[in-house]
Amino acid sequence: MSLDEQWPTPELIQAAVDRFTARMPGWTPTAAYGVAFVPTDDGTGWSFPVVNVGWLHRLPALVLGIVTGRRTGTGTYDLTPAALQSAVDLLAPAEAALMYRHPNLAAWRAMLGRIAAGQDGRIVAVFVDSLDDEPSSPLDAVFRAQIARGECSELHV
């Protein structure tokens, strides 16, 4: 992928999905996924800013799979700022598709901004294979509670 690559059409985005899927043997789509910045000093005052549920937003999930190594299964993964920046870089060409909103990119960049500003915390990604699975961690339980409250994102890339 070149630094100036852009995917302004649904067809080019689908081509990116196909390329990324080919790079990840054994990849299974998620029922839900999200990324959160969890402040070190606040155990309860945080949430997942984007709650991705369903099949309409495969590309950001694939990108997260690439940077975390997740191929299948429900799980919680710690992300370094460098790994999240890699995810942003991989997904950024999709911003050329102006017919879509890109809340995952906006949220991920905001998390990187918090780290750059010196805020202490960790970045976590949660993948849920099936909503019937047991939560993989207390962070996953927070994510599931948001899903139960209906806090799901809109159609986006």
C-alpha positions in Angstrom: 0.0 0.0 0.0 1.4 3.4 -1.0 1.3 6.4 1.3 -1.0 8.2 -1.2 -3.3 5.3 -1.9 -7.0 6.2 -1.6 -10.2 4.1 -1.8 -13.0 6.6 -2.9 -15.5 3.9 -4.1 -17.3 1.0 -2.5 -15.6 -1.2 -5.1 -12.1 -0.1 -4.0 -13.0 -0.6 -0.3 -14.2 -4.1 -1.1 -10.9 -4.7 -3.0 -9.1 -3.7 0.2 -11.3 -6.0 2.3 -10.4 -8.8 -0.1 -6.6 -8.1 0.0 -6.6 -7.9 3.8 -8.6 -11.1 4.1 -6.2 -12.9 1.8 -3.3 -11.8 4.2 -5.0 -13.4 7.1 -5.6 -17.1 6.7 -8.2 -18.4 9.1 -9.8 -14.9 9.6 -13.4 -15.1 10.8 -15.6 -12.0 10.9 -16.7 -10.8 14.3 -20.2 -10.3 15.6 -18.9 -7.1 17.4 -15.7 -5.3 18.1 -14.5 -2.0 19.6 -11.4 -0.1 20.8 -11.2 1.9 24.0 -8.7 4.1 25.8 -8.8 3.0 29.5 -7.3 5.7 31.8 -5.0 4.4 34.4 -6.5 6.6 37.1 -10.2 6.0 36.4 -11.7 2.5 36.7 -15.3 3.4 35.7 -15.3 6.7 33.8 -14.7 5.4 30.3 -16.4 3.6 27.5 -15.9 2.3 24.0 -16.5 5.3 21.8 -17.6 3.2 18.8 -19.5 0.0 19.3 -19.3 -2.0 16.0 -22.0 -4.7 15.8 -22.8 -6.8 12.8 -21.4 -7.3 9.3 -21.5 -3.8 7.9 -18.1 -2.6 9.0 -15.6 -5.3 8.1 -12.6 -3.2 7.1 -11.8 -1.7 10.5 -12.1 -5.2 12.1 -9.7 -6.6 9.5 -7.2 -3.9 10.1 -7.4 -4.5 13.9 -7.0 -8.2 13.2 -3.8 -7.5 11.3 -2.3 -5.4 14.1 -3.4 -7.6 16.9 -2.9 -11.0 15.3 -6.5 -12.0 16.0 -7.9 -14.4 13.4 -10.8 -16.0 15.2 -12.3 -16.2 18.6 -13.6 -13.8 21.3 -10.8 -11.9 23.0 -9.4 -8.8 24.5 -6.1 -7.4 23.2 -3.8 -4.7 24.4 -2.7 -2.3 21.7 0.5 -0.2 21.8 0.2 3.3 20.5 2.4 2.2 17.6 0.0 -0.7 16.8 -3.0 1.6 16.9 -1.1 4.1 14.6 -0.5 1.2 12.2 -4.2 0.5 12.2 -5.0 4.1 11.4 -2.4 4.1 8.6 -3.9 0.9 7.1 -7.5 2.3 7.3 -6.9 5.9 6.3 -7.3 5.4 2.5 -10.9 4.6 3.2 -11.5 8.3 4.2 -11.6 9.0 0.5 -15.0 7.3 0.4 -16.9 10.4 1.3 -20.2 8.6 1.2 -19.3 6.9 4.5 -18.7 8.2 7.9 -15.5 7.0 9.5 -16.1 7.0 13.3 -13.5 4.3 14.0 -10.7 6.4 12.5 -11.9 9.5 14.4 -12.0 7.5 17.7 -8.6 5.9 17.2 -7.0 9.2 16.4 -8.5 10.7 19.5 -7.0 7.9 21.6 -3.6 8.5 20.1 -4.1 12.2 20.8 -4.7 11.4 24.5 -1.5 9.4 24.7 0.4 12.1 22.9 -0.9 14.6 25.4 0.5 12.6 28.2 -2.6 10.9 29.5 -1.8 7.6 31.2 -3.8 4.6 30.2 -4.0 1.6 28.0 -5.6 1.0 24.6 -7.6 -2.2 24.3 -9.4 -3.9 21.4 -12.3 -6.3 22.1 -13.4 -8.8 19.5 -16.6 -10.8 20.0 -17.2 -13.9 17.8 -20.7 -14.5 19.0 -22.8 -12.4 21.3 -23.5 -15.6 23.2 -19.9 -16.1 24.1 -18.8 -15.4 27.7 -16.9 -12.0 28.0 -13.2 -12.5 27.6 -12.3 -9.9 30.2 -13.8 -7.3 32.5 -13.2 -4.8 29.6 -15.2 -7.1 27.3 -18.0 -7.0 29.9 -18.1 -3.2 29.7 -18.3 -3.5 25.9 -21.1 -6.1 26.1 -23.0 -3.8 28.5 -22.8 -1.0 25.9 -24.2 -3.4 23.3 -27.0 -4.4 25.6 -27.9 -0.7 26.0 -28.2 -0.3 22.3 -25.0 1.8 21.9 -24.2 0.5 18.4 -22.6 2.5 15.6 -24.2 3.5 12.3 -23.3 2.1 8.9 -19.7 3.1 8.3 -16.4 1.8 7.0 
